[in-house]
Amino acid sequence: MIPTVTFAELFRDRSRFFWILNISGWTGYALAAWLGALAHEKPEAYFAVIVASAVSGFLATLMLRSLYQKLWSRSVAVLGTATLITCYVVAFFWQWLRNFLYYDWVKNDWQPEHLMDYVGGVMGSFYIMLCWSGLYFGIKYYQQLQEQTEQTLKAVAAAHQAQLKMLRYQLNPHFLFNTLNAISTLILDGSNKTANQAVTRLSDFLRYTLDNDPMSRVTLGSELDALDLYLEIEKVRFGDRLIIEKDIDDRAAKALVPSLILQPLIENAIKYAISPVENGGTLRISARVQQGTLILQLSDTGPGLGNGNNGQKSSGVGLKNTRERLQQLYGDAQAFTLAPNEPTGLTVTINIPFEERDA
């Protein structure tokens, strides 16, 4: 299979793009001169002059390019002055060569009376070299501008991804400390089997958090499976004090969501709604699709938002990170709201566009 090269790829390769354009340009120059010679019924020797003129012009522009590359970083005044002088000097000798070949190959029975006749038409050659230089500078400047734009976009994208990774990987260290302490207590109590299960679930959950790209989306079903690992770990600490209820529509389970989007909310709810309450409480996770929107809700039976010292804070790390992450991924197409749960507690609602993985 013959490899294909797109125009964008060709344009980014400065060297190859220059050679293609320069060869094409001088080939077009020779072709136009050849057609003109045919129209005016020039002798065959004139066609050799055309080829020699195109080849010498091509070589002359290579010298111009080499000089411009050295002067590119200089000031506009220096570059402009050098361009005018160099174009005239190159045009002078190029025109002299063209006229000399014309008189020697085509008009070999007649020689000019004055040396200045050999450089007749030098201004026309000067304009050709000046136009070539203008095209060279214009294309080179545009290429640099495009590269700077691409670098800026890459930097913005890298910062965007870094921020998303930071938000997703900002797991509360207290979760790890508390889990390890709970496992240590199980071992001291002789519950080695339960401790081993807890270690396995913690390992699986941490592997999931590291293996999944925060820029990618996973199905809600997969996200809930990973969330189950986290909740089983927390159940080691809280036992029957932590009750989990789920109400997930079949269609909603196939929806694509950012990986680990619910875990910070669950962690926040356990910290403020389950841990401070002697009898624990209930966490309810629901998901449904309505008019092209995936609606995720997490409700708890804790003290509620800002209800005394134990109440949840709307600016808490888990809530803040989730809100910022949704804004980064969906912009104005998402909604993140907090509302009181009846009779007690807090309900967090996430609305994002409903998307499914292509079959």
Contacts in CASP RR format, 6 or more apart in sequence:
PFRMAT RR
TARGET T0000
AUTHOR 0000-0000-0000
METHOD contacts of the structure
MODEL  1
MIPTVTFAELFRDRSRFFWILNISGWTGYALAAWLGALAHEKPEAYFAVI
VASAVSGFLATLMLRSLYQKLWSRSVAVLGTATLITCYVVAFFWQWLRNF
LYYDWVKNDWQPEHLMDYVGGVMGSFYIMLCWSGLYFGIKYYQQLQEQTE
QTLKAVAAAHQAQLKMLRYQLNPHFLFNTLNAISTLILDGSNKTANQAVT
RLSDFLRYTLDNDPMSRVTLGSELDALDLYLEIEKVRFGDRLIIEKDIDD
RAAKALVPSLILQPLIENAIKYAISPVENGGTLRISARVQQGTLILQLSD
TGPGLGNGNNGQKSSGVGLKNTRERLQQLYGDAQAFTLAPNEPTGLTVTI
NIPFEERDA
10 16 0 8 1.000
10 17 0 8 1.000
10 20 0 8 1.000
11 17 0 8 1.000
11 143 0 8 1.000
11 146 0 8 1.000
12 143 0 8 1.000
12 146 0 8 1.000
12 147 0 8 1.000
14 140 0 8 1.000
14 143 0 8 1.000
17 139 0 8 1.000
17 143 0 8 1.000
18 65 0 8 1.000
21 139 0 8 1.000
22 58 0 8 1.000
22 61 0 8 1.000
22 62 0 8 1.000
23 58 0 8 1.000
26 54 0 8 1.000
26 55 0 8 1.000
26 57 0 8 1.000
26 58 0 8 1.000
26 61 0 8 1.000
27 54 0 8 1.000
29 54 0 8 1.000
30 50 0 8 1.000
30 51 0 8 1.000
30 53 0 8 1.000
30 54 0 8 1.000
33 50 0 8 1.000
33 53 0 8 1.000
33 54 0 8 1.000
34 47 0 8 1.000
34 50 0 8 1.000
36 42 0 8 1.000
37 46 0 8 1.000
37 47 0 8 1.000
37 50 0 8 1.000
42 106 0 8 1.000
43 106 0 8 1.000
45 105 0 8 1.000
45 106 0 8 1.000
46 102 0 8 1.000
46 105 0 8 1.000
46 106 0 8 1.000
48 101 0 8 1.000
48 105 0 8 1.000
49 98 0 8 1.000
49 101 0 8 1.000
49 102 0 8 1.000
49 105 0 8 1.000
49 106 0 8 1.000
52 97 0 8 1.000
52 98 0 8 1.000
52 101 0 8 1.000
53 94 0 8 1.000
53 97 0 8 1.000
53 98 0 8 1.000
53 101 0 8 1.000
56 94 0 8 1.000
56 97 0 8 1.000
56 98 0 8 1.000
57 94 0 8 1.000
60 90 0 8 1.000
60 93 0 8 1.000
60 94 0 8 1.000
60 129 0 8 1.000
61 129 0 8 1.000
61 132 0 8 1.000
61 136 0 8 1.000
63 90 0 8 1.000
64 86 0 8 1.000
64 87 0 8 1.000
64 90 0 8 1.000
64 129 0 8 1.000
64 132 0 8 1.000
64 133 0 8 1.000
64 136 0 8 1.000
65 136 0 8 1.000
67 82 0 8 1.000
67 86 0 8 1.000
68 79 0 8 1.000
68 83 0 8 1.000
68 133 0 8 1.000
68 136 0 8 1.000
68 137 0 8 1.000
68 140 0 8 1.000
71 78 0 8 1.000
71 79 0 8 1.000
71 82 0 8 1.000
72 79 0 8 1.000
72 140 0 8 1.000
74 82 0 8 1.000
83 130 0 8 1.000
83 133 0 8 1.000
83 137 0 8 1.000
84 130 0 8 1.000
87 126 0 8 1.000
87 129 0 8 1.000
87 130 0 8 1.000
87 133 0 8 1.000
88 122 0 8 1.000
88 126 0 8 1.000
88 129 0 8 1.000
90 129 0 8 1.000
91 122 0 8 1.000
91 123 0 8 1.000
91 124 0 8 1.000
91 125 0 8 1.000
91 126 0 8 1.000
91 128 0 8 1.000
91 129 0 8 1.000
92 119 0 8 1.000
92 122 0 8 1.000
92 125 0 8 1.000
92 126 0 8 1.000
94 125 0 8 1.000
94 129 0 8 1.000
95 118 0 8 1.000
95 119 0 8 1.000
95 120 0 8 1.000
95 121 0 8 1.000
95 122 0 8 1.000
95 124 0 8 1.000
95 125 0 8 1.000
96 118 0 8 1.000
96 119 0 8 1.000
98 125 0 8 1.000
99 112 0 8 1.000
99 117 0 8 1.000
99 118 0 8 1.000
99 119 0 8 1.000
99 120 0 8 1.000
100 118 0 8 1.000
103 110 0 8 1.000
103 111 0 8 1.000
103 112 0 8 1.000
103 118 0 8 1.000
112 118 0 8 1.000
160 328 0 8 1.000
161 214 0 8 1.000
161 215 0 8 1.000
163 324 0 8 1.000
163 328 0 8 1.000
164 214 0 8 1.000
164 215 0 8 1.000
164 325 0 8 1.000
164 328 0 8 1.000
164 329 0 8 1.000
165 214 0 8 1.000
167 214 0 8 1.000
167 321 0 8 1.000
167 324 0 8 1.000
167 325 0 8 1.000
167 328 0 8 1.000
168 209 0 8 1.000
168 214 0 8 1.000
168 258 0 8 1.000
168 259 0 8 1.000
168 260 0 8 1.000
168 321 0 8 1.000
168 325 0 8 1.000
169 209 0 8 1.000
169 214 0 8 1.000
170 264 0 8 1.000
170 317 0 8 1.000
170 321 0 8 1.000
171 209 0 8 1.000
171 263 0 8 1.000
171 267 0 8 1.000
172 267 0 8 1.000
172 271 0 8 1.000
172 317 0 8 1.000
174 271 0 8 1.000
175 267 0 8 1.000
178 237 0 8 1.000
179 198 0 8 1.000
179 202 0 8 1.000
179 233 0 8 1.000
179 236 0 8 1.000
179 237 0 8 1.000
182 198 0 8 1.000
182 236 0 8 1.000
182 237 0 8 1.000
183 195 0 8 1.000
183 198 0 8 1.000
183 199 0 8 1.000
183 202 0 8 1.000
183 236 0 8 1.000
186 192 0 8 1.000
186 194 0 8 1.000
186 195 0 8 1.000
186 198 0 8 1.000
186 236 0 8 1.000
187 195 0 8 1.000
194 236 0 8 1.000
198 232 0 8 1.000
198 233 0 8 1.000
198 236 0 8 1.000
201 229 0 8 1.000
201 232 0 8 1.000
201 233 0 8 1.000
202 233 0 8 1.000
204 229 0 8 1.000
205 226 0 8 1.000
205 229 0 8 1.000
205 230 0 8 1.000
205 233 0 8 1.000
208 226 0 8 1.000
208 229 0 8 1.000
208 260 0 8 1.000
209 260 0 8 1.000
212 218 0 8 1.000
212 259 0 8 1.000
212 260 0 8 1.000
213 259 0 8 1.000
214 258 0 8 1.000
214 259 0 8 1.000
214 260 0 8 1.000
216 259 0 8 1.000
217 256 0 8 1.000
217 257 0 8 1.000
217 258 0 8 1.000
217 259 0 8 1.000
217 355 0 8 1.000
218 256 0 8 1.000
218 257 0 8 1.000
218 259 0 8 1.000
219 253 0 8 1.000
219 254 0 8 1.000
219 255 0 8 1.000
219 256 0 8 1.000
219 257 0 8 1.000
219 357 0 8 1.000
220 248 0 8 1.000
220 252 0 8 1.000
220 253 0 8 1.000
220 254 0 8 1.000
220 255 0 8 1.000
220 256 0 8 1.000
220 257 0 8 1.000
220 287 0 8 1.000
220 294 0 8 1.000
220 296 0 8 1.000
221 248 0 8 1.000
221 253 0 8 1.000
221 254 0 8 1.000
223 257 0 8 1.000
223 259 0 8 1.000
223 260 0 8 1.000
223 261 0 8 1.000
223 262 0 8 1.000
224 246 0 8 1.000
224 248 0 8 1.000
224 253 0 8 1.000
224 262 0 8 1.000
224 285 0 8 1.000
226 259 0 8 1.000
226 260 0 8 1.000
226 263 0 8 1.000
227 262 0 8 1.000
227 263 0 8 1.000
227 266 0 8 1.000
227 285 0 8 1.000
230 263 0 8 1.000
230 266 0 8 1.000
230 267 0 8 1.000
231 242 0 8 1.000
231 244 0 8 1.000
231 266 0 8 1.000
234 242 0 8 1.000
234 270 0 8 1.000
235 242 0 8 1.000
238 270 0 8 1.000
238 274 0 8 1.000
238 275 0 8 1.000
238 280 0 8 1.000
241 274 0 8 1.000
241 277 0 8 1.000
241 279 0 8 1.000
241 280 0 8 1.000
241 281 0 8 1.000
242 270 0 8 1.000
242 274 0 8 1.000
242 280 0 8 1.000
242 281 0 8 1.000
242 283 0 8 1.000
243 280 0 8 1.000
243 281 0 8 1.000
243 282 0 8 1.000
243 283 0 8 1.000
244 282 0 8 1.000
244 283 0 8 1.000
244 284 0 8 1.000
244 285 0 8 1.000
245 282 0 8 1.000
245 283 0 8 1.000
245 284 0 8 1.000
245 285 0 8 1.000
246 284 0 8 1.000
246 285 0 8 1.000
246 286 0 8 1.000
247 284 0 8 1.000
247 285 0 8 1.000
247 286 0 8 1.000
247 287 0 8 1.000
248 285 0 8 1.000
248 286 0 8 1.000
248 287 0 8 1.000
249 287 0 8 1.000
249 288 0 8 1.000
249 289 0 8 1.000
251 289 0 8 1.000
252 287 0 8 1.000
252 288 0 8 1.000
252 289 0 8 1.000
252 294 0 8 1.000
253 287 0 8 1.000
254 356 0 8 1.000
254 357 0 8 1.000
255 287 0 8 1.000
255 289 0 8 1.000
255 294 0 8 1.000
255 354 0 8 1.000
255 355 0 8 1.000
255 356 0 8 1.000
256 355 0 8 1.000
256 356 0 8 1.000
256 357 0 8 1.000
257 294 0 8 1.000
257 296 0 8 1.000
257 352 0 8 1.000
258 325 0 8 1.000
258 326 0 8 1.000
258 329 0 8 1.000
261 296 0 8 1.000
261 322 0 8 1.000
261 325 0 8 1.000
261 326 0 8 1.000
261 350 0 8 1.000
262 285 0 8 1.000
262 296 0 8 1.000
262 298 0 8 1.000
264 317 0 8 1.000
264 318 0 8 1.000
264 319 0 8 1.000
264 321 0 8 1.000
264 322 0 8 1.000
265 298 0 8 1.000
265 318 0 8 1.000
265 319 0 8 1.000
265 322 0 8 1.000
265 348 0 8 1.000
266 283 0 8 1.000
266 298 0 8 1.000
267 318 0 8 1.000
268 312 0 8 1.000
268 316 0 8 1.000
268 317 0 8 1.000
268 318 0 8 1.000
268 319 0 8 1.000
269 283 0 8 1.000
269 298 0 8 1.000
269 300 0 8 1.000
269 312 0 8 1.000
269 346 0 8 1.000
269 348 0 8 1.000
270 283 0 8 1.000
272 300 0 8 1.000
272 302 0 8 1.000
272 303 0 8 1.000
272 304 0 8 1.000
272 310 0 8 1.000
272 311 0 8 1.000
272 312 0 8 1.000
272 313 0 8 1.000
273 281 0 8 1.000
273 283 0 8 1.000
273 300 0 8 1.000
273 301 0 8 1.000
273 302 0 8 1.000
273 303 0 8 1.000
273 304 0 8 1.000
273 312 0 8 1.000
273 345 0 8 1.000
273 346 0 8 1.000
274 280 0 8 1.000
274 281 0 8 1.000
274 283 0 8 1.000
274 300 0 8 1.000
274 302 0 8 1.000
276 303 0 8 1.000
276 310 0 8 1.000
277 302 0 8 1.000
277 303 0 8 1.000
277 310 0 8 1.000
281 300 0 8 1.000
281 301 0 8 1.000
281 302 0 8 1.000
282 300 0 8 1.000
282 301 0 8 1.000
283 298 0 8 1.000
283 299 0 8 1.000
283 300 0 8 1.000
284 297 0 8 1.000
284 298 0 8 1.000
284 299 0 8 1.000
284 300 0 8 1.000
285 296 0 8 1.000
285 297 0 8 1.000
285 298 0 8 1.000
286 296 0 8 1.000
286 297 0 8 1.000
286 299 0 8 1.000
287 294 0 8 1.000
287 295 0 8 1.000
287 296 0 8 1.000
287 297 0 8 1.000
288 294 0 8 1.000
288 295 0 8 1.000
289 295 0 8 1.000
289 354 0 8 1.000
292 353 0 8 1.000
292 354 0 8 1.000
293 351 0 8 1.000
293 352 0 8 1.000
293 353 0 8 1.000
293 354 0 8 1.000
294 350 0 8 1.000
294 351 0 8 1.000
294 352 0 8 1.000
294 353 0 8 1.000
294 354 0 8 1.000
294 355 0 8 1.000
295 349 0 8 1.000
295 350 0 8 1.000
295 351 0 8 1.000
296 349 0 8 1.000
296 350 0 8 1.000
296 351 0 8 1.000
296 352 0 8 1.000
297 347 0 8 1.000
297 348 0 8 1.000
297 349 0 8 1.000
297 350 0 8 1.000
298 347 0 8 1.000
298 348 0 8 1.000
299 341 0 8 1.000
299 345 0 8 1.000
299 346 0 8 1.000
299 347 0 8 1.000
299 348 0 8 1.000
300 341 0 8 1.000
300 345 0 8 1.000
300 346 0 8 1.000
301 341 0 8 1.000
301 344 0 8 1.000
301 345 0 8 1.000
302 311 0 8 1.000
302 344 0 8 1.000
302 345 0 8 1.000
302 346 0 8 1.000
303 310 0 8 1.000
303 311 0 8 1.000
303 312 0 8 1.000
303 344 0 8 1.000
303 345 0 8 1.000
304 311 0 8 1.000
304 312 0 8 1.000
304 340 0 8 1.000
304 341 0 8 1.000
304 344 0 8 1.000
304 345 0 8 1.000
304 346 0 8 1.000
305 311 0 8 1.000
305 312 0 8 1.000
305 313 0 8 1.000
305 314 0 8 1.000
305 338 0 8 1.000
305 340 0 8 1.000
305 345 0 8 1.000
305 346 0 8 1.000
306 312 0 8 1.000
306 313 0 8 1.000
306 314 0 8 1.000
307 345 0 8 1.000
312 319 0 8 1.000
312 346 0 8 1.000
313 319 0 8 1.000
314 338 0 8 1.000
319 338 0 8 1.000
319 348 0 8 1.000
322 336 0 8 1.000
322 350 0 8 1.000
323 336 0 8 1.000
326 334 0 8 1.000
326 336 0 8 1.000
326 350 0 8 1.000
326 352 0 8 1.000
327 334 0 8 1.000
330 352 0 8 1.000
330 353 0 8 1.000
333 352 0 8 1.000
333 353 0 8 1.000
334 350 0 8 1.000
334 351 0 8 1.000
334 352 0 8 1.000
334 353 0 8 1.000
335 349 0 8 1.000
335 350 0 8 1.000
335 351 0 8 1.000
336 348 0 8 1.000
336 349 0 8 1.000
336 350 0 8 1.000
336 351 0 8 1.000
337 348 0 8 1.000
337 349 0 8 1.000
338 346 0 8 1.000
338 347 0 8 1.000
338 348 0 8 1.000
338 349 0 8 1.000
339 346 0 8 1.000
339 347 0 8 1.000
339 349 0 8 1.000
340 346 0 8 1.000
340 347 0 8 1.000
341 347 0 8 1.000
END
